[in-house]
Amino acid sequence: MNERSLDLDTVKAFIRIAELGSFTLAADSLRMTQAAVSLKLKRLEDRLGFRLVERTPRHVELSARGAGFLEHARELMAAHERALALSVETRQRLTIGISDHVAGPELPALIARMNAQDPELLIEIRIGSSGDLLQSYDRRELDAVIARLHAGRDDGKVLAEEQLGWFAAPHWQHRADEPLPLATLAEPCGVRALAAKRLDESAVPWREVFVGGGVAAVAAAVMAGLGVAALAPRMLPFGVVDVGPRLRLPEMPRLPVLLHTRARGGRPQQALAALSAAFQGAIRG
């Protein structure tokens, strides 16, 4: 029984040498040193038991047996590529949208938890506004969405409720004779609309001083001392201050975080269950 096996990296190096007719060019194409390519070829020749290449001062030529082996080498690499392509095609994919108002600093740990649950599941995560993500979900571009309660929808499973507040940097001071300076997300944003509605109902004058393309930008504006943001406390850096009671601002509500999903059973549902449990822990914290 012949137990010899071929190292695919050495076969690939041989093919490049044969096609380019140069150790130097083969090394460049493989992003290796010339010495490393030469070593791979020697290992392949040792494994096969015959010389593949005749080296001359000016160029590289295949030996007679090397020319015969080249076709088999190409067939071997083609079969390897087909096998890899089949593996990718059969891998299950789960596409999740997460609202920027929900994702939070815990997202890396949550992704790690999902990967630990099923390393072979291909996970795609998109961050955006709740409205945009839910529209993508309705168009079946997403398998699941985790977002805050959105006006006009009664679907979704409640994962947890989260208290919102009015937060500012610890050194920030409000001038009583000026409108309340707000740092907000760009429209349309449900939390921005809610904050504006509460302030207007309470006859609190306000003006936007910063509009961010994401919660991280709004948090940065708050810490820079530009003004106040209506957010959940976990979305902001440690040390921010809830200025709502001091400024007698209207109380913000507890908003539910919901999971919208069409995954029913199998690996995607198990991964979503792990993600949902992690979100519940982060929010209830």
C-alpha positions in Angstrom: 0.0 0.0 0.0 1.4 3.4 -1.0 1.0 5.8 1.9 2.7 8.7 0.3 0.7 12.0 0.1 1.4 15.3 -1.6 1.5 18.7 0.1 -0.8 21.0 -1.9 1.4 24.0 -1.2 4.4 22.3 -2.9 2.2 21.3 -5.9 1.0 24.9 -6.2 4.6 26.2 -6.1 5.6 23.7 -8.9 2.8 24.9 -11.1 3.8 28.5 -10.7 7.4 27.7 -11.5 6.3 25.8 -14.6 3.9 28.5 -15.8 6.2 31.4 -15.2 9.5 29.7 -16.0 11.2 31.5 -13.2 11.8 30.9 -9.5 11.9 34.7 -8.9 8.5 35.3 -10.6 7.0 32.3 -8.9 8.2 33.6 -5.5 6.7 37.1 -6.3 3.3 35.7 -7.3 3.1 33.5 -4.2 4.5 36.3 -1.9 7.3 34.1 -0.7 11.1 34.3 -0.9 12.9 32.6 -3.7 14.5 30.3 -1.2 11.1 29.2 0.2 9.9 28.4 -3.3 13.0 26.4 -4.0 12.6 24.4 -0.7 9.0 23.6 -1.6 10.0 22.3 -5.0 12.7 20.1 -3.4 10.2 18.7 -0.9 7.9 17.8 -3.8 10.7 16.2 -5.8 11.8 14.2 -2.7 8.2 13.0 -2.2 7.8 12.0 -5.9 11.3 10.5 -6.2 12.3 12.3 -9.4 13.4 15.7 -10.6 10.7 18.0 -11.9 12.8 20.9 -13.0 16.1 21.3 -14.8 17.8 24.4 -13.6 20.1 26.3 -16.1 21.9 29.7 -15.6 19.4 31.6 -17.7 16.0 29.9 -17.3 14.0 27.0 -15.9 12.9 24.0 -17.9 10.7 21.1 -16.9 12.3 17.6 -17.0 10.5 15.1 -19.1 8.8 13.6 -16.0 8.1 17.1 -14.7 6.2 17.9 -18.0 4.2 14.7 -17.5 3.4 15.5 -13.9 2.3 19.1 -14.7 -1.1 18.0 -16.1 -1.8 15.8 -13.0 -0.7 18.7 -10.7 -3.2 21.0 -12.4 -6.0 18.4 -12.1 -5.2 18.0 -8.4 -5.4 21.7 -7.7 -8.6 22.0 -9.7 -10.2 19.2 -7.7 -9.1 20.9 -4.5 -10.7 24.2 -5.5 -13.9 22.5 -6.4 -14.0 20.8 -3.0 -13.5 24.2 -1.3 -16.2 25.8 -3.4 -18.6 23.1 -2.4 -17.8 23.6 1.3 -18.6 27.3 1.0 -21.8 26.8 -0.9 -23.2 24.3 1.6 -22.4 26.5 4.6 -25.5 28.0 6.2 -25.7 31.7 6.3 -27.6 33.9 8.8 -28.0 37.6 8.1 -28.9 39.8 11.1 -29.7 43.5 11.3 -29.1 45.2 14.6 -30.3 48.7 15.3 -27.5 51.2 16.0 -29.5 52.2 19.1 -29.3 48.6 20.4 -25.9 47.2 19.3 -23.8 48.9 22.0 -20.3 48.3 23.1 -21.1 44.6 24.0 -21.4 43.7 20.3 -17.9 42.0 19.9 -18.7 39.8 22.9 -22.1 38.9 21.5 -20.6 38.0 18.1 -18.0 35.8 19.9 -20.8 34.1 21.7 -22.7 33.4 18.5 -19.5 32.0 16.9 -18.9 29.8 19.8 -22.4 28.5 19.5 -21.8 27.4 15.9 -18.4 28.2 14.3 -19.6 26.7 10.9 -22.5 29.1 10.6 -21.7 32.0 8.3 -22.9 35.1 10.2 -23.5 38.5 8.5 -24.4 41.5 10.7 -25.6 44.8 9.4 -25.9 47.9 11.7 -28.5 50.6 10.8 -31.6 52.4 11.8 -34.5 50.4 13.0 -36.7 51.6 10.2 -34.3 50.8 7.4 -33.5 47.4 8.9 -37.1 46.5 9.2 -37.8 47.5 5.6 -34.9 45.2 4.6 -36.4 42.4 6.7 -39.8 42.8 5.1 -38.0 42.6 1.6 -36.5 39.3 2.9 -33.0 40.7 2.7 -32.4 39.9 6.4 -33.2 36.7 8.3 -33.6 38.6 11.6 -33.6 42.1 13.1 -33.0 43.2 16.7 -34.4 46.7 17.1 -36.3 49.0 19.4 -40.1 49.1 19.2 -41.0 50.7 15.9 -44.3 52.7 15.3 -46.9 50.8 13.3 -45.6 47.3 14.0 -47.0 44.7 16.3 -44.7 41.8 15.5 -41.5 40.7 17.1 -40.6 39.1 20.4 -39.7 41.3 23.3 -36.2 40.5 24.6 -35.9 43.2 27.3 -36.9 46.7 28.1 -34.3 49.5 28.5 -34.7 52.8 30.3 -33.7 55.9 28.3 -32.4 59.1 29.9 -30.9 62.5 29.2 -27.1 62.3 29.4 -24.3 64.8 29.3 -20.6 64.9 30.1 -19.8 65.4 33.8 -18.3 68.9 33.2 -21.2 70.1 31.0 -23.3 73.0 32.3 -26.6 74.3 30.8 -27.1 78.0 30.4 -30.6 78.7 31.7 -31.3 81.4 29.1 -30.6 79.1 26.1 -32.5 76.3 24.5 -31.5 72.8 25.5 -28.6 71.7 23.1 -29.3 68.2 21.7 -27.0 65.8 20.1 -29.1 63.4 18.0 -29.0 60.8 15.3 -30.0 61.8 11.8 -33.6 61.4 10.8 -35.5 59.2 10.6 -34.7 58.0 14.1 -37.5 56.8 16.5 -35.6 57.8 19.7 -34.9 61.3 18.2 -38.6 61.7 17.4 -39.6 60.6 20.9 -37.2 62.9 22.6 -38.4 65.9 20.5 -42.1 65.0 21.2 -41.4 64.8 25.0 -39.6 68.1 25.1 -42.3 69.9 23.0 -45.1 68.4 25.2 -43.3 69.8 28.3 -42.7 73.2 26.6 -38.9 72.8 26.9 -37.1 74.8 24.2 -34.4 72.9 22.4 -32.2 73.0 19.4 -30.0 70.5 17.6 -26.3 71.2 18.0 -24.9 67.9 16.6 -26.3 65.3 14.2 -24.4 62.0 14.1 -24.5 59.2 11.6 -24.3 56.7 14.4 -24.6 56.3 18.1 -20.8 56.3 18.5 -20.7 59.8 16.9 -23.4 61.1 19.2 -21.7 59.7 22.3 -18.5 61.4 21.2 -20.3 64.7 20.9 -21.8 64.3 24.4 -18.3 63.5 25.9 -16.9 66.6 24.0 -19.4 68.7 26.0 -21.6 69.8 23.1 -24.9 69.0 24.8 -27.3 66.4 25.9 -28.4 63.1 24.2 -31.4 61.0 24.8 -30.0 57.4 24.9 -29.7 54.3 27.0 -26.9 54.6 29.5 -25.0 51.5 28.2 -24.6 53.2 24.9 -22.4 56.0 26.4 -18.9 55.9 27.9 -18.5 55.5 31.6 -18.8 58.7 33.6 -21.7 60.4 31.7 -24.3 62.0 33.9 -28.1 61.8 33.8 -29.0 65.5 33.8 -32.8 64.9 33.4 -33.7 65.3 37.1 -31.4 68.4 37.6 -32.8 70.2 34.5 -36.3 69.0 35.2 -36.6 67.4 31.8 -39.5 65.1 30.9 -39.0 61.5 31.9 -38.1 59.2 29.1 -39.8 55.8 28.8 -38.6 52.3 29.0 -38.5 51.0 25.4 -38.6 47.4 24.5 -36.0 45.7 22.4 -37.5 43.2 20.0 -36.4 40.3 17.9 -38.0 39.9 14.5 -37.1 36.6 12.8 -38.3 34.1 10.3 -35.8 31.5 11.4 -37.7 28.4 12.4 -35.6 25.6 13.9 -32.1 24.4 13.1 -28.7 26.1 13.5 -29.9 29.6 12.7 -32.6 29.5 15.4 -30.1 28.2 17.9 -27.6 30.9 17.1 -30.3 33.6 17.4 -31.3 32.1 20.8 -27.7 32.5 22.0 -27.6 36.1 20.7 -31.0 36.9 22.3 -29.9 35.6 25.6 -26.7 37.6 25.4 -28.6 40.8 24.6 -31.0 40.2 27.5 -28.0 39.9 29.8 -26.3 43.0 28.5 -29.5 45.1 28.7 -30.6 43.9 32.1 -27.0 44.0 33.2 
